[in-house]
Amino acid sequence: MKGNAVVIGGGIGGLAAARALAQHGWAVAVRERSPALPATGTSLGMWPEALEALDEIGVGRRVREAAVRVSDAGSAGLRTPAGRALVELGGSGGLYLVSRSALLAILADGVGITFSDGVTDQRGLAGVDLVVGADGTFSGTRRTVFGERYAARTLGAVAWRGTVPGTVSSYGETWAPGAMFGITPAGPDASNWYACLDAGGTFKPPHRQHLQDVFGSWRSGVTEVLDRLEEGAILHHELFEVPPLPSFVGGNTALVGDAAHAMAPFLGRGACEAIVDGAVLAKCLGNAATVAEGLAAYDRQRRGKTQRMAAMSRRMGRLAMMRRGFVARNAVLGAAGSVLRRGQGLFRRQP
Ligand SMILES: Cc1cc2nc3c(=O)[nH]c(=O)nc-3n(C[C@H](O)[C@H](O)[C@H](O)COP(=O)(O)OP(=O)(O)OC[C@H]3O[C@@H](n4cnc5c(N)ncnc54)[C@H](O)[C@@H]3O)c2cc1C
């Protein structure tokens, strides 16, 4: 079926859904409360399912061209703060790293977006065939459909992230009790970094100083990043997740992306799942006779899968930053890594 749709939120989930629906013949309007797309942003890992969905909605080639492949990243893996390798990450041709701003610009190309147009009262949307709630972790659309009971909850952890100029001597993640630091390439002459602490609330600036205090004695790749940090370019926020919703749909409304399943970032899957949501939603509606039938199919195909992913991502964060039992964890990881290297030549963290 076809019809008209309003997409609330012009982030990755909203723009993927808008493109996919338009491809299936829907008339789509995207309403975004920010004045413009962001011009800067850190890198996002794109796993194969997301790349397939991007192919389906016609932008996979452009995203791959704008991205860095992990196999081009040089040495990477999981390490201890002293630099001891727990697991080496082989050349996984499947993972691409793309900057959020480049991905958004590609997704937005040709999509009708009105900026500075936040939706404050969804009653104004009566009359449209479909409402897509793509308004992120603190989604007002989710509140309208399910009430306050499913408000986002803190994960008891905070993150810092950013991009620094130049490459570093080694990429990958460093795990320590209560803390982790990750570095990925972000193009031929830039590196993306992220750091997490299992601490509640947010920290006051200067962030550079906090990062130096916690991570300043870690292995060389980490200190190379810290030496290049600029205070104004550091993003800092608390980490949240959305509790498992009883449905991703209500009436003629579908939730996609973080509005439906904001998850801990430790598997690097939130944006990937948001893209897949958009492609699946449009396919389900395209194959259905009514909006209700299409939305029911979307809920069936996406809810269980993404909620399992969110649970795994939360557990991965606990594993990475565990305060007790990390010696045994490191031994298990080391053994698993060498078995996998022998068997497949590759350790993949993809679930
Ligand atoms: C530290 C960290 C690292 C991550 N790394 C990865 C990674 O490597 N790979 C990956 O796949 N994912 C990653 N993610 C997750 C990813 O960033 C999110 O899952 C993804 O951005 C969700 O996209 P979205 O469009 O659903 O939500 P958002 O990006 O939050 O977009 C929501 C949009 O809705 C707009 N909006 C909100 N309310 C309204 C309103 N009332 N009216 C109109 N507009 C509104 C907002 O302005 C925003 O533009 C990471 C997340 C974090 C925190």
The ligand as an SDF file (V2000), in Angstrom:
LIG
                    3D

 53 58  0  0  0  0  0  0  0  0999 V2000
   29.1580    6.7750   22.3240 C   0  0  0  0  0  0  0  0  0  0  0  0
   28.2550    6.2320   21.2340 C   0  0  0  0  0  0  0  0  0  0  0  0
   28.8140    5.5280   20.1650 C   0  0  0  0  0  0  0  0  0  0  0  0
   27.9940    4.9760   19.1660 C   0  0  0  0  0  0  0  0  0  0  0  0
   28.5770    4.2700   18.1340 N   0  0  0  0  0  0  0  0  0  0  0  0
   27.7860    3.6580   17.2170 C   0  0  0  0  0  0  0  0  0  0  0  0
   28.3580    2.8840   16.1420 C   0  0  0  0  0  0  0  0  0  0  0  0
   29.5680    2.7340   16.0100 O   0  0  0  0  0  0  0  0  0  0  0  0
   27.4960    2.2800   15.2620 N   0  0  0  0  0  0  0  0  0  0  0  0
   26.1490    2.4010   15.3840 C   0  0  0  0  0  0  0  0  0  0  0  0
   25.4260    1.8030   14.5770 O   0  0  0  0  0  0  0  0  0  0  0  0
   25.5940    3.1610   16.3530 N   0  0  0  0  0  0  0  0  0  0  0  0
   26.3570    3.7880   17.2710 C   0  0  0  0  0  0  0  0  0  0  0  0
   25.7910    4.5490   18.2510 N   0  0  0  0  0  0  0  0  0  0  0  0
   24.3280    4.6900   18.3110 C   0  0  0  0  0  0  0  0  0  0  0  0
   23.7890    5.7440   17.3600 C   0  0  0  0  0  0  0  0  0  0  0  0
   24.4380    6.9800   17.5710 O   0  0  0  0  0  0  0  0  0  0  0  0
   22.2790    5.9090   17.5650 C   0  0  0  0  0  0  0  0  0  0  0  0
   21.6710    4.6660   17.7350 O   0  0  0  0  0  0  0  0  0  0  0  0
   21.6470    6.5930   16.3420 C   0  0  0  0  0  0  0  0  0  0  0  0
   22.1720    7.8820   16.1900 O   0  0  0  0  0  0  0  0  0  0  0  0
   20.1310    6.6770   16.5060 C   0  0  0  0  0  0  0  0  0  0  0  0
   19.5780    7.4210   15.4500 O   0  0  0  0  0  0  0  0  0  0  0  0
   18.0980    7.9620   15.5570 P   0  0  0  0  0  0  0  0  0  0  0  0
   17.8180    8.6220   14.2600 O   0  0  0  0  0  0  0  0  0  0  0  0
   17.1830    6.8990   16.0160 O   0  0  0  0  0  0  0  0  0  0  0  0
   18.1260    9.0230   16.7510 O   0  0  0  0  0  0  0  0  0  0  0  0
   18.8640   10.4300   16.8280 P   0  0  0  0  0  0  0  0  0  0  0  0
   20.1760   10.3890   16.1560 O   0  0  0  0  0  0  0  0  0  0  0  0
   18.8260   10.8330   18.2660 O   0  0  0  0  0  0  0  0  0  0  0  0
   17.9250   11.3900   15.9830 O   0  0  0  0  0  0  0  0  0  0  0  0
   16.7010   11.8680   16.4810 C   0  0  0  0  0  0  0  0  0  0  0  0
   16.3630   13.1640   15.7610 C   0  0  0  0  0  0  0  0  0  0  0  0
   15.0680   13.5650   16.1400 O   0  0  0  0  0  0  0  0  0  0  0  0
   15.0860   14.9770   16.3690 C   0  0  0  0  0  0  0  0  0  0  0  0
   13.9600   15.2710   17.2630 N   0  0  0  0  0  0  0  0  0  0  0  0
   13.8180   14.9330   18.5740 C   0  0  0  0  0  0  0  0  0  0  0  0
   12.6290   15.3310   19.0460 N   0  0  0  0  0  0  0  0  0  0  0  0
   11.9920   15.9270   17.9960 C   0  0  0  0  0  0  0  0  0  0  0  0
   10.7070   16.5490   17.8560 C   0  0  0  0  0  0  0  0  0  0  0  0
    9.8350   16.6320   18.8770 N   0  0  0  0  0  0  0  0  0  0  0  0
   10.3610   17.0580   16.6420 N   0  0  0  0  0  0  0  0  0  0  0  0
   11.2260   16.9760   15.5860 C   0  0  0  0  0  0  0  0  0  0  0  0
   12.4690   16.4400   15.6810 N   0  0  0  0  0  0  0  0  0  0  0  0
   12.8200   15.9010   16.8640 C   0  0  0  0  0  0  0  0  0  0  0  0
   16.4580   15.2610   16.9550 C   0  0  0  0  0  0  0  0  0  0  0  0
   16.8320   16.6060   16.7960 O   0  0  0  0  0  0  0  0  0  0  0  0
   17.3280   14.3130   16.1230 C   0  0  0  0  0  0  0  0  0  0  0  0
   17.7850   14.9070   14.9450 O   0  0  0  0  0  0  0  0  0  0  0  0
   26.5900    5.1370   19.2440 C   0  0  0  0  0  0  0  0  0  0  0  0
   26.0260    5.8810   20.2860 C   0  0  0  0  0  0  0  0  0  0  0  0
   26.8350    6.4140   21.2860 C   0  0  0  0  0  0  0  0  0  0  0  0
   26.1990    7.1920   22.4210 C   0  0  0  0  0  0  0  0  0  0  0  0
  1  2  1  0
  2  3  1  0
  2 52  2  0
  3  4  2  0
  4  5  1  0
  4 50  1  0
  5  6  2  0
  6  7  1  0
  6 13  1  0
  7  8  2  0
  7  9  1  0
  9 10  1  0
 10 11  2  0
 10 12  1  0
 12 13  2  0
 13 14  1  0
 14 15  1  0
 14 50  1  0
 15 16  1  0
 16 17  1  0
 16 18  1  0
 18 19  1  0
 18 20  1  0
 20 21  1  0
 20 22  1  0
 22 23  1  0
 23 24  1  0
 24 25  2  0
 24 26  1  0
 24 27  1  0
 27 28  1  0
 28 29  2  0
 28 30  1  0
 28 31  1  0
 31 32  1  0
 32 33  1  0
 33 34  1  0
 33 48  1  0
 34 35  1  0
 35 36  1  0
 35 46  1  0
 36 37  1  0
 36 45  1  0
 37 38  2  0
 38 39  1  0
 39 40  1  0
 39 45  2  0
 40 41  1  0
 40 42  2  0
 42 43  1  0
 43 44  2  0
 44 45  1  0
 46 47  1  0
 46 48  1  0
 48 49  1  0
 50 51  2  0
 51 52  1  0
 52 53  1  0
M  END
$$$$
